[in-house]
Amino acid sequence: MATGLDILAVRNMQSGAIAQAEAQIRANRIRRATSAVYDDNYESSFANVFDKVLQNISTTNAYLSDAENEEIRWAIGEAESTHQLTIALQKAQTALQYTIAIRDRALQAYNQIMQMQI
């Protein structure tokens, strides 16, 4: 029962409604991020950004802990499938890469600010 349709074409199909929804989601994320940074009350916006950074670090630590627990469960034979181990490891790796990228950007911004002449 071959239809002559390439699987990649099916996988990459999108309707106009999906593209519009994705654009709206991106616009909302950008609006929320810029409103947190360019708020009139600098101290509260800095506190919000700092709280989000701490939440990000806590989430990353939780994913790393979950991955370690799954590795232990797999090593002692309690894991039902390697699927859960793979998913936990991928979540931990992605979260850690994201956290490191944010750290690198923050350090880069700090270094640029320190190099400014007054």
N, C-alpha and C positions, 0 to 999 in steps of 0.2 A: 504494500500500500504506500508507494512512494508518490509524494505530491510534487517533487521537484523543488521544494522550498528549502533553502539553506538554513540550518539550525541557528547560525549566527544572525541571520536576518530576523528570525522570530525572536531571538533573545534581545535584540536591540530595537524592537518595535516600540514606539511610543505614540500615544494619541496626543492631540493638542491639549486636552484637559490635563493630562499628566504633566506635560511640559509647563503649562501655565501654573499648576499647583507647585511644581518644583521651583519655579521662578518666584512665586509668592513666598514660599518657605525661606528661600535664600534672602529675599528682601527683608523679611521679618527678622531673620538672624542678624543681618547687617544693622538694621535699625536698632535692635536691642543692644548690640555690642557698642555702637557709636553713642547711644544715649547713656550707657554706663560710663563711657570715657569722657564725654563732653558735657556732663551734667554741670549745672551752675554751682552746686555745692560740692567743691573739690574733695573735701574730707570724706563725705559720705560715698562719693564715687570711688575714691581710692580704697575705702573700706570694703565696698562691694567687690571690686576687682581682687583685692587681697583675699576676701572670703572665698571667692570662686577659685582662686589658685589653691587655697588650702583644701577645698572640696575636691579639686582635681587630684591633688596629691593623695588624699584619703582614698579616692576611688581607685587610683593606680595601685596603692598598697593593697587594697582589698582584692583586686584582680590578681596581683602577684601572689597573695596568700592563697586564693582559690586555686591557682595553677599549681602551687606547691602541694596543696592538699590533694589535688587530683593525681599528681605524680606519685605521691605516697600511696594513695589508694590503688593506683595501677601497679606499683611495685610489689605491694603485698597481696595482690590478686583480688581485691574487693571491687574493682571497677567492672561495670557491666560491659562497657565497650570502650574502644579507644577514641570514639567520637567525642565524648565529653572531655577527655584529656586534651585532644587536639583543639577543641573550641576554647577551653580554658587557657591553654598556652597562647593561642592567637589573640585572645582578648588582652592578656597580660602584655604581650609583645606590642600590640597596637597602642595600648594605654601608656606604656613606658616610652615608646617612640614619640607620642604626642607630648608627654610631659617634658621630655628632653628637648624637643623642638621649642616649646614655650620657654624653657629655661634659657636656651641659647639666644632666643630673640630678646628676652629681658636683659641678659648680659650685654648683648650687642647694643641695645638702646641705652643702657647705663654707661657703657664705654663711650658712646657718641656724645652723651650729655656731659661726661667728664672732660672730653676733649674740646668742648665749646669754650671759646674765649669770651670773657665778660668785658 
